[in-house]
Amino acid sequence: VLFLDEIGDMSFPLQSKLLHVLQGGDFTPLGSEKAVTTNTWVIAATNHDLEHDMQNGKFREDLYYR
């Protein structure tokens, strides 16, 4: 289980990377050429109004509904 506090502060590029891991279940560690498969549950929290952030292009809609 991975707990992400204040996911609303996450940069847009990092949101894309997180979405890739959630959709595919794999990631490539920094400095490696080999992908690693993971089976992780993610719990996220924030004080941001993510629906407002989505409308303003600050938070990915596809990640929000994932």
Secondary structure, DSSP 4 states (H G I P E B T S, - for coil): -EEEETGGGS-HHHHHHHHHHHHHSEE--TT-SS-EE----EEEE-SS-HHHHHHTTSS-HHHHT-
